[in-house]
Amino acid sequence: MSQDALPHAEPHRDPTEWGQLVESLDVASVFVVIGTWLGPKLRGTVSVEDIWQETLWCSWRDRDQHAWRGLSAWRAWLLSIARNRVRDAGRLLGRTKRGGDHQTTPFSTMASAHESVSAMLPPGSTTPSRVAGFRERAQAMERALEGLEPDLRAVVQLRLFEELSMREVAEQLKLSLSTAKERLLRGVTSYRFRLRQVLGRDDESSAAP
């Protein structure tokens, strides 16, 4: 079945399909994007996992604001929420540096003493074991990306992980469309080879995305 052809007409609003929908995203690749946005300074104060859990919570809370247009559009919506959460974390860090020793509060503290963050979401959408698996694969992806030349890494990051169109990639990097496509071809080939090395596997399926 195509990922964009899930049974329910509005699967992001259906608690029985929520977990399957989240799993369909390749959450590890989302972790890579969030980690890139956070950068080394913010990652010292807030974790990728906290940003992701807050993103899921916000998307479930605001699910009626999103009109379902397929998995790719929903993923893009989630990334827009995550980017806003990263910006909020950056602003909080800036205020902390200017105003004293106030510490960033993890999203998990939003839950009451008797209700975990997982309980605030539909079943199966986030569990410690799954998050640990996503984190491990994300770390492998990051290592493979770091091995690329900077000009290739930028194109692969935007196209493969943030899923921008090639025209958007070219415009953002101020490249011609033909140059962006050429760099993507070289970058993806090198990235997938490096990812298979990191994972210690030779099969092509291990190198997605």
C-alpha positions as CSV (number, residue, x, y, z in Angstrom):
1,M,0.0,0.0,0.0
2,S,1.2,3.5,-0.8
3,Q,2.1,5.5,2.2
4,D,-0.1,8.3,0.9
5,A,-3.1,5.9,0.6
6,L,-3.8,5.0,4.2
7,P,-7.3,3.7,4.8
8,H,-8.8,6.6,6.8
9,A,-9.6,9.8,4.8
10,E,-8.1,11.9,7.7
11,P,-5.7,9.4,9.3
12,H,-3.9,12.2,11.3
13,R,-7.2,12.7,13.3
14,D,-7.8,9.0,13.9
15,P,-6.2,7.7,17.2
16,T,-6.3,4.1,16.0
17,E,-4.1,5.1,13.0
18,W,-1.9,7.6,14.6
19,G,0.9,5.3,15.6
20,Q,1.0,3.7,12.1
21,L,1.1,7.2,10.6
22,V,4.0,8.3,12.7
23,E,5.9,5.1,12.0
24,S,5.5,5.8,8.2
25,L,7.5,9.0,8.5
26,D,10.9,7.5,9.0
27,V,11.2,9.3,12.3
28,A,15.0,8.9,12.3
29,S,15.3,11.2,9.3
30,V,13.1,13.7,11.1
31,F,15.5,13.5,14.1
32,V,18.4,14.4,11.8
33,V,16.6,17.5,10.5
34,I,15.7,18.6,14.1
35,G,19.3,18.0,15.2
36,T,20.6,20.1,12.4
37,W,18.3,22.9,13.3
38,L,19.2,22.7,16.9
39,G,22.9,22.9,16.3
40,P,25.5,22.1,19.0
41,K,24.6,24.9,21.4
42,L,20.9,24.2,21.7
43,R,21.5,20.4,21.8
44,G,23.3,21.1,25.1
45,T,20.1,22.4,26.6
46,V,17.2,20.6,24.8
47,S,17.2,17.2,23.2
48,V,15.9,16.2,19.8
49,E,13.5,13.8,21.5
50,D,12.0,16.6,23.6
51,I,11.4,18.7,20.4
52,W,9.9,15.7,18.7
53,Q,7.5,14.8,21.5
54,E,6.4,18.4,21.7
55,T,5.9,18.4,18.0
56,L,3.7,15.3,18.2
57,W,1.7,16.8,21.0
58,C,1.1,20.1,19.2
59,S,0.2,18.3,16.0
60,W,-2.3,16.1,17.8
61,R,-3.8,19.0,19.7
62,D,-4.1,21.0,16.5
63,R,-5.0,18.2,14.2
64,D,-8.2,19.9,13.0
65,Q,-6.1,22.7,11.6
66,H,-4.5,20.5,9.1
67,A,-6.3,19.3,5.9
68,W,-5.0,15.9,4.9
69,R,-3.2,16.0,1.6
70,G,-1.0,12.9,2.0
71,L,1.9,11.8,4.2
72,S,4.4,14.1,2.6
73,A,2.3,17.2,3.3
74,W,1.7,16.0,6.9
75,R,5.4,15.5,7.4
76,A,6.1,19.0,6.1
77,W,3.5,20.3,8.6
78,L,5.2,18.5,11.4
79,L,8.5,19.9,10.4
80,S,7.1,23.4,10.4
81,I,5.9,22.8,14.0
82,A,9.3,21.4,15.0
83,R,11.1,24.4,13.5
84,N,8.9,26.7,15.6
85,R,9.7,24.7,18.7
86,V,13.4,25.0,17.9
87,R,13.1,28.7,17.5
88,D,11.3,28.9,20.8
89,A,14.1,27.0,22.4
90,G,16.7,29.4,20.9
91,R,14.8,32.4,22.2
92,L,14.6,30.8,25.6
93,L,18.3,30.1,25.6
94,G,19.0,33.7,24.6
95,R,16.8,35.0,27.5
96,T,18.5,32.7,29.9
97,K,22.0,34.0,28.9
98,R,20.8,37.6,29.4
99,G,18.7,37.1,32.5
100,G,20.4,34.7,34.8
101,D,20.5,31.0,35.5
102,H,17.0,30.0,34.5
103,Q,17.2,26.5,32.9
104,T,15.3,25.2,29.9
105,T,12.4,23.1,31.1
106,P,12.0,19.7,29.2
107,F,8.6,19.3,27.5
108,S,8.0,16.1,29.6
109,T,7.3,18.3,32.6
110,M,4.1,19.5,30.9
111,A,2.6,16.2,31.9
112,S,1.1,16.0,35.3
113,A,2.6,13.7,38.0
114,H,0.1,11.1,37.1
115,E,0.2,11.4,33.3
116,S,3.2,10.8,31.1
117,V,3.7,12.5,27.7
118,S,2.9,9.2,26.0
119,A,-0.5,9.2,27.7
120,M,-1.2,12.6,26.2
121,L,-1.0,11.1,22.7
122,P,-2.8,8.2,20.9
123,P,-1.4,4.7,21.7
124,G,1.8,3.6,20.0
125,S,3.0,6.9,18.8
126,T,5.9,7.2,21.1
127,T,7.6,4.7,23.4
128,P,11.0,4.7,25.0
129,S,12.2,1.6,22.9
130,R,11.0,3.1,19.7
131,V,12.5,6.5,20.4
132,A,15.8,4.8,21.3
133,G,15.7,3.0,17.9
134,F,15.0,6.2,16.1
135,R,17.9,7.9,17.9
136,E,20.3,5.1,17.0
137,R,19.5,5.2,13.3
138,A,19.5,9.0,13.3
139,Q,23.0,9.0,14.7
140,A,24.1,6.6,11.8
141,M,22.5,9.0,9.3
142,E,24.3,12.0,10.8
143,R,27.6,10.2,10.6
144,A,27.1,9.4,7.0
145,L,26.0,13.0,6.2
146,E,29.1,14.4,8.0
147,G,31.3,12.4,5.7
148,L,30.0,14.3,2.6
149,E,31.6,17.4,1.1
150,P,29.8,20.5,2.4
151,D,28.3,21.4,-1.0
152,L,26.9,17.9,-1.4
153,R,25.8,17.7,2.2
154,A,23.7,20.8,1.9
155,V,21.8,19.5,-1.2
156,V,21.2,16.1,0.4
157,Q,20.0,17.6,3.6
158,L,17.4,19.8,1.9
159,R,16.2,17.3,-0.7
160,L,16.5,14.0,1.0
161,F,15.7,14.9,4.6
162,E,13.7,18.2,4.5
163,E,12.0,17.0,1.3
164,L,12.2,20.4,-0.5
165,S,11.6,20.4,-4.2
166,M,14.7,20.6,-6.4
167,R,13.7,24.1,-7.4
168,E,13.4,25.1,-3.8
169,V,16.8,23.5,-3.1
170,A,18.4,25.4,-5.9
171,E,16.9,28.7,-4.9
172,Q,17.8,28.3,-1.2
173,L,21.5,27.5,-2.1
174,K,21.6,30.0,-5.0
175,L,22.5,27.4,-7.5
176,S,21.3,26.7,-11.0
177,L,18.7,23.8,-11.2
178,S,21.1,21.7,-13.2
179,T,24.0,22.2,-10.7
180,A,21.7,21.3,-7.8
181,K,20.5,18.1,-9.6
182,E,24.1,17.1,-10.3
183,R,25.2,17.6,-6.7
184,L,22.2,15.7,-5.5
185,L,23.0,12.7,-7.7
186,R,26.6,12.6,-6.4
187,G,25.6,13.4,-2.8
188,V,22.9,10.7,-2.6
189,T,25.2,8.1,-4.1
190,S,28.0,9.0,-1.6
191,Y,25.6,9.3,1.3
192,R,24.0,5.9,0.8
193,F,27.4,4.2,0.4
194,R,28.6,5.8,3.6
195,L,25.4,4.9,5.5
196,R,25.8,1.3,4.5
197,Q,29.3,1.4,5.8
198,V,28.2,2.9,9.1
199,L,25.4,0.4,9.5
200,G,27.7,-2.5,8.5
201,R,25.3,-3.6,5.8
202,D,25.4,-4.2,2.1
203,D,21.7,-4.1,1.2
204,E,20.2,-1.2,-0.6
205,S,17.2,-1.0,1.7
206,S,19.4,-0.1,4.7
207,A,20.4,3.2,3.0
208,A,17.0,4.9,2.9
209,P,16.3,7.7,2.9
